[in-house]
Amino acid sequence: MDTPHRRWNPLTASWVLVSPHRAKRPWQGQTETLAPDNRPPHDPACYLCAGNVRANGEKTPDYQDVFVFTNDFAALLPEESIEAMPNTDLFKAQAERGICRVICFSPRHDLTIPQMDTAAIRKVVDAWCHEYETLGAHDFIQYVQIFENKGAVMGCSNPHPHGQIWAQEHIPDEPAKKQAAQSAYYEQHGTTLLSDYLAEEMRQQVRIIAENEHFVALVPFWAVWPFETMIVPRRAVARITDLTDVERTHFADMYRVLTQIYDRLFATSFPYSAGIHQAPTDGTAHPEWHLHMAFYPPLLRSATVKKFMVGYEMLANPQRDITPEKAAEILRHA
Ligand code: H2U
């Protein structure tokens, strides 16, 4: 597909405009300056390093692998609000309760996921499972969003390897769209949308980047960001706590392999926002859900030129120049 076209994202029911012929346009705009990555293993000024004091005066303990704590500047609070909210057709607001957690992936300030070994990343996966389970067990929590914001260019406030978990009362918009699409698909076909999608991707072999026994990493057909990818379990698993022991390890390993590929792409610590979309924690089975981890990296053609979602993207649709197939080929060769 070399001519302008639009592609359908069946998971979010939205379009992306693809303009392959435009990939060669010259760039005289903004370039990013990536901070040099010469961090010490322990930084006395980092609030996520062991033994240091956080903003609320609490001391980060002398942890050995993964450490999870409640965000001192949480966007959501568990307390019930007694404030009156407007509820008309034109002015509608709802109180939103929740819990925000920060997860330190390692006590080592100088590492990132691609530099950690599978056993260490497996501990991150186990901590995600524990948080999904315990946060989801609160009767006021319907959805648990696990994510990682990596790199200053993504607005990450600290280079210490860490992620966040926001658990809340309502299903937020992105997972809600995916919930609706997967439900409709499952009802019609009796299989998960992503099982059928993955089977077709395995047959075509043009957007696959890496695979192991239980997981596949690929550039989705409907990718928006230049090097957007997705890690999908081969088995239709609704939530991370349903992964078997060996699947958890293979998930950790695919997270490592994919982020290593990313780091090799532009020979830099590759920035991205990544997160797991999975079944809500509303006490129902959700056989329609097929969990996946999405990676949205902003870089476009080098370590210093990023994709801007402005202009047409803000006003109309997301748009991309290099095709997902080309991006997959570049990533496979990285
Ligand atoms: P980001 O780097 O992705 O912003 O995540 C760091 C989080 O850590 C951020 O949400 C929290 C911030 O609120 N934080 C604490 O909980 N305690 C601190 O002492 C500083 C930062």
Boltz pocket constraint, residues with backbone or C-beta under 6 A from the ligand:
constraints:
  - pocket:
      binder: B
      contacts: [[A, 47], [A, 53], [A, 54], [A, 55], [A, 56], [A, 70], [A, 71], [A, 72], [A, 73], [A, 74], [A, 102], [A, 149], [A, 155], [A, 156], [A, 157], [A, 158], [A, 163], [A, 164]]
      max_distance: 6.0
